[in-house]
Amino acid sequence: MSQAGAMTEIPEQIEEILFEGLVSLDDPQKREAFLDVTCEGKPELRARLEELVSLQDEAEKFFIMDPEPIREEPPDSAPQESPEEGVGTWIGRYRLLERLGEGGHGVVYQAEQLEPVRRRVALKIIRVGMDTAGIISRFEMERQALALMDHPNIARVLDAGATASGRPFFVMQMVKGMPITRFCDENHYDLTARLRLFIPVCMAIQHAHQKGVIHCDIKPSNVLVALHDGVAVPKVIDFGIAKATEGDHPDFSAVASSPVIGTPAYMSPEQVDGDGLDVDTRSDIYSLGVLLYELLCGSPPRDSQAFKQAGAEEIHRLLHEVPVLKPSERVEDCPSDTLGTLLGNRQSAPVRLAKMLGGDLDSIVMKAMSTDRRYRYATANGLAWDITRYLNSELVEARHAGRGYRLYKLVRRNKVTFAAGGMVIAAMMGGFGSAIWLLIREHRALEEQAHLRLVAEEARANEVRLRHKAQGGETVAHAAVLINRGKLAEADRLLASVEIENVPSTLEAASSFRTLGDWHLHEGRWQQASRCLVAMAQAMASADSSDSDSISIQFVAAAAAVTDAGNEDLYEHLRLLAVERFAGTKEAYVADEVVKTCLIKPANARLLARLEPFLKVLEKSLPWDRVDAENEVMEGWAMFSLCLAEYRKGNYELSEKWSRRCLRHPSRNPAREAGALTILSMTTHHAGRAQEAQDLLENARWSVNGYFSRPFQIGAHWEGFWFDWVITRTLLKEADGVLGK
């Protein structure tokens, strides 16, 4: 144990034996008794052993990935172990070497990978009994999010898979190093070195936020630093994988109501308030501010001991009501018995350290730690940029840029220029010119700051979008389980919270929304059905990339329901989605269904132009001199879509020709024929044949009324699909308006 090297009066072997004996005791009282006996009269040895045990516990927490809850709750069951795992067994290509620990939902092993490279890794697997469909789906989504992260300052997820029984696991990089605060103290880093080391930590957190991951437990022990080729490299660890297995729906009985989790001294106020659902990336900004405070001042802004025995209400009071000293004030207020160590670790004198912390650094830290998150930095990048500006003697965003402050920064950055300007009159004039040039550059710097703020806002908007998308995926996973259990009403209430743009592109989502859409149709709830069917189409647009009418026909169903419900906004969204999803198709069935989807209602010139390639596919599919027996059903629908398209373009004569050809086609489909009669009634009306138009429309109405007088049927029927009849009914209403009925 290299850590023992700091103790010169105690042999390393003895300290190691004492340490191993201490960690073998699980009972805290037994540990205290052990220390009382073995360390009597040796306070330094006792302190050292307690520190080592604390570090050991922190290391296990990293691998276990289960943050300690503020409220203690009894475990639901005793730990279970699967016969397929255990030291010496294989999970995929990983041989389990040592069981490192376990948490509420996962067990972690040190494992050895032999191929394609030989290395030691950490492997985490869901506990036996926690592998329900909902938990596994959330575990999978979190695993995918973590796998997306590729940053030099983040402990990487190396691999993922599932055991023979289907339980998913993570394989993570083994991280060595010491907490960032301890590393800086032991290496006597001054303020500048500490700030430079802190910047890549911010960049790592920003990278995670852009991938839709919030850390929620940033603290010194989760930022480890080690030397690589003589360069200090921080690594952010423990991205809360256990978060993927925390239930937030009452139907998941395997998961208890989640307590507030995290380390109180480093938690943002909103993490403690409410149920934690309102936490966003600015919570991590707060924790970064606390970490920066400790790096600069030697301790967190609030006493860690005060949180240890505090309940949720007391923690809320501490975070909201107890004022925090600024870093410079904390140094000035530092007790004399610890001041020497604090200054020595930072290579600074008392007055100089307080002066360096005052002003910019005070403002940066307090902005990051604002109780009201609206006043924090918008992104972790914003915090890093402000620290960089401080190091470059530039204006920082956290301070009001008054004239005196701007002049001070200007002189500080350009000392040589201003010194030379005071030597002689000519030099002064030159210095004046330089000052003007520098003021211009200062103006450009302010413009750059405004640009960076805009970039930060865009990044935050993107982060919010990704997070909402991830939440939508988790909600759909919950709803799928409910649907499988036959709890359609509960699933419907759950999915009502998912915005259309946040519907995940998965077949599971498409199936769930289609099931609920059919259910609403059976019950006659067209508004609810239309929304579900559009969500289904949204999911299928990317979930299945095949050029198949089994996909495009779902868009027709959604369009029929949406237009019948009168939801114009959803219909416009669906039309554009259909044109983009099936662009370039050569399949006549697909082209027909895209045209029907898009032209149930009148269309603008831009949409009509985008439909031209689909119309060419339909025209090319039709033999002009005969009927193709194998494709006669398709031919009839192609003719219907062409007569509808020509009517929408205002080519009434050509539309009439296609309508009559459709009605003469030998393949029978009452829904298609009623639709063709309806379109023909409108074209003959425009041609001035009013009575003929009325007769055609009444024939169509008779067919439509006959269909809807019978019990509603979802599936295929010799008379036509339900959505074909709904489309015809919508066209019939339009024809009534055209003919003046």
N, C-alpha and C positions, 0 to 999 in steps of 0.2 A: 504493500500500500504506500504509494508515493506520498500521500498526504501526511504521513507520519514523519516525514523528513524534517518538519519544522520543530519537532520536539527533540532537543539534543540530550536532555538528561534522562529520557526514558528510551531504552533500546527499542528499535522498531519491531522486533519479533515479539516482545512482551506486549507492546501496545496492540499489535495485531491479534494476539491471543485474547486480550481483554475485550477488544472490539467484537470478535466472533462470539465470545461468551455473552456479551451484552445483547447483541441482535438476536440471539437464540431465544431470548425471553420475550414473550408476547405481552405479559402483564406489566403495565407501567409501574405498579407498586414494587414488583419484583426487580425491575430495572433500577429503581431508586435504591432499594436495599443493596443490590449488587454494587452500585457506585459508592454507597456509604462505606462499605467494607473495603473495597479495592482501592479507593482513592482518598482514604482518610489522610488528611494532611497534605494532599497533593491537588490543590484547586485547579492548577493549570491542566493537569492530566484529566481531571473530571470534565472541565470545559471542553477539552479537545475531543474526548469520547462522545460527549453530548452533541457536539457539532458534527462528528462523523455519522452518528445515528440519524441526525436530522437530514444530512445529505443523502444517506441511504434511503430514507423514507421518500424524499423528493424524487429520487431516481426511480423508485418503484411506482410512484404516482405517474411519472411520465409514461412508463410502459403500460400501466393499467388504464390510463386515459380516463379515469373517473374522478373528476374534481370533488373535493370534500364538500358536502352540503352544509349550509348554515344550520339547518334544522336536522337533528339526528332522527332517523326513523329506523325501526327494527327491520332487519332483513326479512324478505318474504319466505325464504327457504334456505336450507343449508346448501353449501357449494356442491355441485355435482360434477363428475368427471366422466367423459365418454370413454368407452373401451377403445375407440379408434385413436385416442391421443394419450400421450404420456411420454416421459423421458425415454429416448431411444427409439421411438416410433417415427414414422415418416408421414408428413402431410404434403402431398405433392412431391416436389423435389427438395423439401426441407426436412432435415432430421432434427427432432426436438432434443435439445441438450439439457435445458434447465428450466424449471417452472419459476418465473420471476415474480408472479403475483396474480391476483384476480380482483375484479371489481364487480359492480352490480350486474354487468351484462357481458363482461369479457374476461378471458383468461389469456395471459401473456407468457410466452416462452422465449428463451434465447434459443435460436436455431442455427443450424449450419447449412449453408447452400454449397453444393459441390460443383454444379454445372449451371451456366457456362463459365462462371467464375466461382472460386472458393472464397467464402466470406461468412462472417457472423452477422446475423440479422435478428431483429425482434419480430416475433409472429404473434398476432393477436387474433383470437377466435371467439365467436359468440358462445356464451355458456349454454350448456345443455338445458333445455326447458325454456330458453328465451328466443328460440328460432321460430317464432310465429310469422305468418305471411307479412303482417304489417311491419314488424320490427326488421325482418330481413330486407324488405323493400326500402325502408329508410336507411338501414345500414349500407345497402347497395348505392343509394344516391349519394350519401356522404363519402363513401369510398371513391366514387367516380369524381366527386368534386376535389377530394384531396389528391387523387391521381393526376388531375389537371395541373396541379401546382408544380412548377419547375423553376426553382429559385435557389441560388447558391447559399442563401442564408436561411433556408427552411429545411428541416429534416425531411427527407424525401420518403414517399411511399414507393417501394421498389416493385412490389408485385401484389397480386390479389387473386383469389380463387375460392374454391369451395371444397369441403371435404367430401368423402364418398357418400355421406348422409345428407349432403346439401347445405351444410352450415358454412357461411362465408367466413373468410379470414383476410387479414391484412399482413403484409410483410413490410416492415419499416427499417430504415437505416438506423444502425446503432450509433448513438451520438456520445462522444466523449468531450469532456470539458468541465468548466466550473461556472457557477452563476456569474453573470456579467458584473455585478457589484463587487463580488469578492475578487474577481480577476483584476478589475481596475484598482482595487485597494492594494492587493498583493504586489502589483506591478507599479504602484505609485503613479498612476496616470493623472496628469493635470487636467484642468477643465477642458482644454482644447482637445486633448486625446480622447477624453470620455465622450465628448460631443461627436467627434468623428467616428467613434465606434458605435454610437447610438444611431447614426443616420442609416446604415444598412439594415438595422432592425426595423426602422420605419418602412423602408422600401420593401422588406419581406412581408410585413403586415399589409401594405398596399397591394402587393401581388395577390395575397390571399383574398382580400376584399374584391379584387377584380374577378376572381374566380367564384365569388358568391359564398365565401367562407368567412365567418367571424370567429376570432380566437376565443374570446370571453374569459381568458384566464392568463393575461399577460402579467408576469412577475419575474423577479430575478432568476428564480430556479427554472423558469421555462425559457430563458435566454442563456444558453451555454456558450462559453467562449473558449477556444483552444488556439494554440499557435500552429500555423501551417507554413513551413519554410520561413519562420521568423515573423510572420504576419498574423496579427490577431483577427480571427474570423468568428463572428457571432452566428449561432444557429438557433432559430426559433423552433421550439419543440412543443409537443402536446397540443394539437389543434382540435381537441375535444371530440375524438371519434365517438365517445359515449353519447354525444349529443344525438347521433343518428339513431340511437336506441331508446330515446326518452319519449314516452307516449304523451300525446296532448289531446287524446280523444277518449272519452269515458268508456267506449266499447272495448278498448284494449285492456282487458282485466289483468293481463300479465304484467302490466307496467303501472306502478303506483303513481299518484299525482306527484309530478316532479317538484322537489324542493328547489329553492334558489341555490344555484351552484356557483362556485368560484371561490376566490380568496378575498374575504371582506376588505382587507386593507387596500386592495388594488382594484376593487370593483367600482363601477360607475353607479351613481344613484339609481338609474333606471333598471339596473340589474336586480336591485333589491326591491324596487317598487313593483306592485302588481304581480302578474304571472309570468313576466319575462318575455311575453310575446312582442313587446314594443321595442325590444333591444335591436339596435342597428349598428352599423360600423363605427358610429361615433362613440359607442361604448368602448371600443378598443382604443380610440384616440385618448379618452380619459385615462385608461390604464397605462398607455404609453407616457402620458404626462406624469403619472405617479412614479413610474419607473425612472423617468428622467429626473424628477425631484430627488429620488433616493440616490441616483448616481452623483448628483451635484452636492447634496447636503449630508449624505451618509445615513439617512433614515427616511421612511415613508412620511408623508405629510401628517398622517394620523397614527397614533400609537397602536401598533399591532396587537399589543396585549389587551387593549380595551375591547377588541372585537372577539377575543377567544371565547368568552363566556356570554357574549351578548346574544339576545334573541333578535328576531327580524325587526321589531319595533325600535329597539335600542340602536341597531345598526342604521336604520333609517334616520334616527335622530342624529347620530354621529356624522352621517354623510351630508345631511341637509342643514343642520343647525349649528354644528360646531365649526367655528371659523378656522381657516388654515393660514398659518404664517407663510409669507413669501419666502423663497429660498434664502434671500439675503437676510431676512429677519430671523430665520431659523438658525443661520450661522452665528449671527450676533447674539442669539439667545442660548447658544450651545453651552452646556455645563463645562466647567474648566477641566474636569477629569477626563472628558472625552474630546475636548477641543484639540489637544495636541495630536492625537491619532488622526482626527479628521483632517487637520492641516497637513500633517506629514504625508498622508496618503495622496494628497492633492498638490504637494510641493508648493505650498502657498502660505503667506502670512495672514493673520486674521483680518486686518483692515483691507488688504488687497483682495482676499477671497470674497468678502462681503461686497466690495466695490464692483468686482467682476460679475457677481451674480445680480446686483442691482440693475434696474433698467431693463435692457433687452431680455436677458435670461429670465428675470422675474416675470416679465410680460408673456414670454413664450410658454413657460411652464403653467402659469395661471390660466392662460387662454385654453390650453389643452385640457386643463382640469376644471373647466367651468361646470358648475352644477347644472346649469341650463345648457343642454347640448347644442342648442341653436348658435351659441356663441363660441363653440369649440372650432378647431380646424375642421374643414369639410372632409378632408382626407388625410391619411397618414403621409402621403406625399407632401401635402401642404405643410405639415409639421416639419418634415425633413428639409423642405425648401427654406423655411424660415430659419432653421438652425444653420443651414448653409449660408444664407444671407448674413447672419450674425458673424459667422467665421470670416466672411469676406468683407466685413465692415460696411455692409449695405443696409438700407432701410429694412426693418422687419415688419411684417404684416401685423404683428401683435401690438405694436405701439402706434399711437397717433403721430403722424409725421408732421409735427410743427416746424416752423422755420428754424428755430434754434437746433432742434434735433437733426434736421436735414443738413444744416451747415456743419454740425459736429461730425456727422458721418462723412461728409464731403472732405473735410480737412483730414480726418483720420485715414481715409483711403488714399489721400494724395499729399502726404506730409512733405515729400521732397519738393513738389511743385509749389506749395505755399511757402516753404522755407526759402526757396530760391527767389520767390517773388518779393521778399522783403529786403534783399541785399542792396539793390540799387533801383533808381527810378525806372530805368529801362527794363530791368528784370521784373519790377513790379507790374509794369504795363504788360509784359509777357505773361506774368502770372495772372493778371486780370483776364487776359485773353484765354489762358488755360482754364481759369475758373468758369468763364462763360461756356467754354467747350464742355467742361465737366458738368455744368448745370444742364446743358442740353442732353448729355449722356444720362444724367440723373432722371430727366424727364422720360427718356426712352426706357430707363429701368422701371419707372412707374408703370409705363404702358405694358412692359413685359410682365410686371406683377399682375396687372389686370387680366392679361392673356392667360397667365398661369391659373388665376382664380377661375376663369371660364373653363379651362381644361379640367380643373378640379371638380367643378360643378357637373361637367359632362361625365367625368369618371364616376362621380357619385350617382348620377342618374342611371348610368349603365350598371353600377353595382346593385342599385335598388331593383332594376329590371331583372337582373340575374337571380337575385334573392327571391323575388316574387315568383319567378319561373320555377325555382327549386321548391318553394312552398307549395306551388300548384301541383308539382309532381308528387309531393308527399301526401297532399290531400287526396289526389286521385288514387294513390296506393291504399289509403285508408278506405275510401269508398268502394274500391274493388272487393275488398274483404267483406264489407257489409252486403254488397250485391250478391256475392257467393253464398251468403247466409240467408238471402231472401229479404233482407231489410232495406227495401227499395226507398221507402220514405226517408229513413235516416241518411242513406247515401245521397239522396237528392238534396236534402238540406245541407249536407256537407259540401257538395259540389257547387251549390249555388253561390258560394263565396269565391269561386275561381273565375277570374276574368277570362274572356275568350283568348286574349293574347297570351295568357299564362298557362293555357292548356298544354301539357307536355306532348311531345311528338312520339307517342308510344301506342302500340296496338291495344295495350291494356286500357288506356284512356279512351280510345275509339270505341272499344267494346262496351266500356262502362257507360259512356254517354249514349250509345245506340240503344242499350238495354233500357235506360231511363227514358229516352225519347219514345220508344215503342210503348212503354208503360203509360206515359202521358197521353199518347195518341189513343190508346184503348179507352182511357178515361175521359177523352174529349178535351183535354187541357192543351190547346194548340199553342198558346204563348210559351208555356214551359217546354213543350215538345220541340218547338222551333229552336229554342236556345240550345237544348241538348244536341239536336242534330247538327247545328252549326259547329258546336264544340267538337262533335265527332268528326266532321269534315276537317276542322283545323288540325286535329290530331293525326288524321290519316294522310294529310297533305305531305308530311315528312316521314311518317312512320313506315309507309310502304311506298317505295319509289317505282314500283312496277307500272307499266303502261297498260292497265287492265280496266275493263268496264266494271269489274267487281268493286273497284275503288271509285270510279267516276259516277257510278249509279248512286252512291251514297250522297254525292253532292246534289243530285236531282231531288232526292228525298228531302234533304235539308232545305233546298231552295223552295220547294213546294210548301213546306210547313212555315217557313219564314214569311213568304209573301202572303199566305193565307192569314197569318197572324198580324200582318200589317207592319212588321218591323223593318223599316226602310234601311236603317243604318246597318243592321246585321246582313241584310240582303246585298248591299253594296260591298261589304267586306267579303261575302261569300263569292260574289261574281269575280272580283279581282283575284281571289285565292284560286278559283277554278282555272282561270285563264293562265295564271302563272304556273300552276302545278302541272298542267297537261300540255303546255306549249311544246310544239314540235311533234305531237303524236301523229302516227300514220294509221291508227286504228279507227275505223268508221264508227264502231259502237261508242268509243270514247269521245270522238268528235261530236256525235249526235247528242250525247248526254251533256257535254260542255255547252253546246248551243242552247239546249233546253234550259239548263241551269241559268244561263245569263240573259235569256230573252223572255222570261215570263212577264217581265215588266219592260216598258220602253227603255231604250239604251241611248247614250250619247254617241257622237260620231267617233270618239276615240275608242270606246269599247267595241263598236261595230267594226272598226278597222282591225282591231286585234283579233276579231273572230274570223276574218277572211281566210286565214290558213285552214281553219277547221271546216269552213264551208267548201273549200277546194277538195279536202279529203272526202267529204260527203259526195260531191259531184262526181269525183273520180270513181267512187265505189258503185255507181249506178250504171248498169247496162241500158242503153237507150232503145234497143230493139227487141228485148226479151225480158223475161222474169227469171232470175236465178233461183231455182228451187231451194238450194242450200241456204241462201241468204235472204229469202223473201221477207222475213220478219224485219231484218235490218233495213232492207230497201224501203219498206213502208215507213219506218221511223225516219230514215234519211230524208224522204220526201216531205214528211211533216216538218222537220227542222228547217228545211230549205224554204218552205212556204212561210214559216214563221219569221225567218231571217229576212226574206225579201219584203215582208210586210213591215218589219221594223225599220228597214232602210227606205220605205216609201215607194218601193217598186210594186205597186198594187197589181198591175197586169201580170207580171212574172209570178207574183205570189199566188194569184188566182190559178195560173197554169199548174203550179206545183200542188196546190190544194186539190184540184180536180184529179190530177194524176194519183195523188195519195188515196183519194176516195175510190178510185177504180182498181186499186191494187188488190190482188186476190187474197192476200193474207188478211184475216179478220182480227181486228182489235177495236172493240167498241170505244175505249177511252181515246185512242188515236183518231178514230173517225169523228167522234164528237168534237175533238179539238180542231180537226181540219174543217169541219162544218162551221165552227165558230169563227175561224180566221176568214173563211170564204164569205161569210155573211158580212164581215167588215169590208172586204175588198169590193164586193158587189155594191155595197152602199156607197163607197167612194166613186164607183163607176156610174152612179145615178140610178141603179136598179133597186129601188127602195123595197118594193113588195117581195122581190126574190130574196133580198137580204133578210126581211122579216121571217119568211118561211124557213130559210136555212137556220136562222137563229133559234126558232121554236123547235125544230127537229133536234138541234143540239141540246136545248134545255130539257127536252123530254128524256133524253138519254142520261143526262147528268142527274136530274131529279130521281130517276129510277134507281141509279146506283146508290145515291145517298139515302134513299128510303129503306135500304136493307142494312142489316147489321154490319158494322165496320170491320174490315178484314185487313190485317197487316201484310200478310204474305202474298205470294204470286197468285193470280187468279186469271181464268180465261178471259175475263172482261178487261184485264189490265191491272197494273199495280195501283195502289191507293194514291200514290203521289201523281200518277198520270191523270187521274180523275180530279185531284185537287188543282193541278195546273189548268185543266180545262175549265174548272169552275172559276178560277181567277180570270181566265181569258173571257169567260162568259160575262162576268161583271164589267170588264172593259168594253165588250161589245154592246152591252146595254147602254153604256154612256155614249158610244159612237153613234148608235142608232136612235138615241134620244129616248130610251125607255127608262 
